[in-house]
Amino acid sequence: MNDLDPMEFDEDSWLLDQGLESLGDEHWMRHALKLAQQAAEQDEVPVGAIVVHNNKVIASAFNQREQLADPTAHAEMIAITQAASHLNSWRLLECTLFVTLEPCPMCAGAILQSRIPRVVYGAVDPKAGAVVSLFELLSDPRLNHRCETVGGVLANDCGRVLTEFFDRKRRLGKK
């Protein structure tokens, strides 16, 4: 019988206690995917984001543009704000942002401004992507900060959530 209280069980801490130095990108992307699914359930474009610092999630968010009537309420923007508050600093050094969709130009700008050193994303965004699709803002040598980027992590799963959401919208005749 297990002595752990299920309400206090932190899977990530337990895995780290088992001698793992760090958890893999797919592990963290699964957290972001759960948030994307929550967004879809709330009729928001299903994008989820988390910020990880020292192998702990310090911020998590999903798109809330409809709920908040705010064009800047992208998952990344909300997560960055939460992480800055958690660390009590606008500099998100030693953090990694995991997001299910390639960041747009607005979010890429916030990533650069917050000095996040590493960004991991799932699906590419051919219509608004600012990492590799339309722009390459996070690696632009003309800017004073650049990020390591890893794309395509669980890309099929991340893309499927978006495709199913927009297919459902089209069937219902909604924008």
QUIFENDA-V266700 format. One record per pair of residues at least 12 apart in sequence whose ideal C-beta (glycine too) atoms are under 8 Angstrom apart, sorted by sequence separation. I is the first residue (numbers start at 1). GAP is how many residues later the second one is. D is the distance in whole Angstrom. If there is no record, write none. Layout:
I | GAP | D
I | GAP | D
This chain:
15 | 12 | 8
36 | 12 | 4
48 | 12 | 8
49 | 12 | 5
63 | 12 | 5
80 | 12 | 7
83 | 12 | 6
119 | 12 | 7
35 | 13 | 3
48 | 13 | 7
49 | 13 | 7
62 | 13 | 5
34 | 14 | 7
35 | 14 | 7
48 | 14 | 5
61 | 14 | 5
64 | 14 | 7
97 | 14 | 6
12 | 15 | 8
33 | 15 | 6
35 | 15 | 7
47 | 15 | 6
61 | 15 | 8
32 | 16 | 4
46 | 16 | 7
47 | 16 | 5
62 | 16 | 8
103 | 16 | 7
31 | 17 | 8
32 | 17 | 6
46 | 17 | 7
61 | 17 | 4
80 | 17 | 7
132 | 17 | 8
32 | 18 | 5
44 | 18 | 6
45 | 18 | 5
61 | 18 | 4
79 | 18 | 7
103 | 18 | 7
131 | 18 | 5
31 | 19 | 5
44 | 19 | 4
59 | 19 | 8
60 | 19 | 6
97 | 19 | 5
102 | 19 | 5
119 | 19 | 6
132 | 19 | 6
42 | 20 | 8
44 | 20 | 6
45 | 20 | 7
59 | 20 | 4
79 | 20 | 8
96 | 20 | 7
99 | 20 | 7
101 | 20 | 6
131 | 20 | 7
44 | 21 | 7
59 | 21 | 7
61 | 21 | 6
76 | 21 | 7
95 | 21 | 5
96 | 21 | 8
97 | 21 | 7
99 | 21 | 8
100 | 21 | 7
101 | 21 | 6
102 | 21 | 7
104 | 21 | 7
28 | 22 | 6
44 | 22 | 5
59 | 22 | 8
60 | 22 | 7
92 | 22 | 5
93 | 22 | 6
95 | 22 | 7
96 | 22 | 4
97 | 22 | 5
98 | 22 | 5
99 | 22 | 5
100 | 22 | 4
101 | 22 | 5
102 | 22 | 5
108 | 22 | 4
39 | 23 | 4
43 | 23 | 6
44 | 23 | 7
59 | 23 | 4
76 | 23 | 5
90 | 23 | 8
91 | 23 | 7
92 | 23 | 6
94 | 23 | 7
95 | 23 | 8
96 | 23 | 7
97 | 23 | 7
98 | 23 | 8
99 | 23 | 7
100 | 23 | 7
102 | 23 | 4
105 | 23 | 7
107 | 23 | 7
108 | 23 | 7
28 | 24 | 6
38 | 24 | 6
39 | 24 | 5
42 | 24 | 8
58 | 24 | 7
59 | 24 | 4
75 | 24 | 6
90 | 24 | 6
91 | 24 | 5
92 | 24 | 5
93 | 24 | 7
96 | 24 | 6
101 | 24 | 5
104 | 24 | 4
35 | 25 | 6
39 | 25 | 8
42 | 25 | 7
58 | 25 | 5
75 | 25 | 8
104 | 25 | 7
105 | 25 | 4
112 | 25 | 7
31 | 26 | 6
35 | 26 | 7
36 | 26 | 6
49 | 26 | 4
103 | 26 | 7
104 | 26 | 6
112 | 26 | 7
35 | 27 | 4
47 | 27 | 7
48 | 27 | 6
49 | 27 | 5
59 | 27 | 6
76 | 27 | 6
102 | 27 | 4
103 | 27 | 6
108 | 27 | 7
111 | 27 | 6
124 | 27 | 7
32 | 28 | 8
47 | 28 | 5
51 | 28 | 5
58 | 28 | 4
102 | 28 | 7
103 | 28 | 6
109 | 28 | 7
119 | 28 | 5
121 | 28 | 7
124 | 28 | 8
28 | 29 | 8
31 | 29 | 7
47 | 29 | 8
49 | 29 | 7
50 | 29 | 6
51 | 29 | 7
58 | 29 | 7
77 | 29 | 7
102 | 29 | 5
108 | 29 | 4
118 | 29 | 6
119 | 29 | 7
120 | 29 | 8
121 | 29 | 8
122 | 29 | 8
49 | 30 | 4
53 | 30 | 7
74 | 30 | 7
77 | 30 | 6
80 | 30 | 5
84 | 30 | 7
102 | 30 | 7
105 | 30 | 6
108 | 30 | 6
115 | 30 | 6
117 | 30 | 6
118 | 30 | 5
119 | 30 | 5
120 | 30 | 5
121 | 30 | 5
122 | 30 | 7
51 | 31 | 7
76 | 31 | 4
80 | 31 | 7
83 | 31 | 8
102 | 31 | 6
112 | 31 | 6
116 | 31 | 6
117 | 31 | 6
118 | 31 | 8
119 | 31 | 8
120 | 31 | 8
121 | 31 | 8
122 | 31 | 6
124 | 31 | 7
23 | 32 | 6
51 | 32 | 4
74 | 32 | 7
105 | 32 | 6
118 | 32 | 8
121 | 32 | 7
122 | 32 | 5
123 | 32 | 5
22 | 33 | 6
53 | 33 | 8
74 | 33 | 5
77 | 33 | 6
112 | 33 | 5
120 | 33 | 5
122 | 33 | 5
53 | 34 | 7
72 | 34 | 7
76 | 34 | 7
80 | 34 | 5
76 | 35 | 7
103 | 35 | 8
112 | 35 | 7
122 | 35 | 7
123 | 35 | 4
39 | 36 | 7
80 | 36 | 7
111 | 36 | 6
122 | 36 | 3
123 | 36 | 4
58 | 37 | 7
121 | 37 | 8
122 | 37 | 7
16 | 39 | 6
36 | 39 | 8
53 | 39 | 8
123 | 39 | 6
35 | 40 | 7
54 | 40 | 7
51 | 41 | 7
53 | 41 | 6
53 | 42 | 5
12 | 43 | 7
13 | 43 | 8
32 | 43 | 8
52 | 43 | 7
53 | 43 | 8
12 | 44 | 7
51 | 44 | 5
52 | 44 | 5
12 | 45 | 7
51 | 45 | 7
51 | 46 | 5
52 | 46 | 7
50 | 47 | 8
51 | 47 | 8
49 | 48 | 6
50 | 48 | 5
49 | 49 | 7
102 | 49 | 7
49 | 50 | 4
48 | 51 | 7
49 | 51 | 7
47 | 52 | 7
48 | 52 | 5
47 | 53 | 5
46 | 54 | 7
47 | 54 | 5
100 | 54 | 8
98 | 55 | 8
101 | 57 | 7
100 | 58 | 4
100 | 61 | 7
101 | 61 | 7
100 | 62 | 8
36 | 64 | 5
35 | 65 | 8
51 | 65 | 8
32 | 66 | 5
31 | 67 | 7
32 | 67 | 6
33 | 67 | 6
28 | 68 | 7
32 | 68 | 5
29 | 69 | 5
28 | 70 | 5
29 | 71 | 7
25 | 73 | 7
33 | 89 | 7
32 | 90 | 7
29 | 91 | 7
28 | 92 | 7
29 | 93 | 6
25 | 95 | 5
46 | 115 | 5
47 | 115 | 8
46 | 116 | 6
45 | 117 | 7
46 | 119 | 5
45 | 120 | 7
33 | 121 | 7
40 | 121 | 6
36 | 122 | 7
29 | 124 | 5
30 | 124 | 7
33 | 124 | 6
37 | 124 | 6
40 | 124 | 8
25 | 125 | 6
29 | 125 | 5
33 | 125 | 6
36 | 125 | 5
40 | 125 | 5
36 | 126 | 8
26 | 127 | 6
25 | 128 | 5
26 | 128 | 6
33 | 128 | 7
29 | 129 | 7
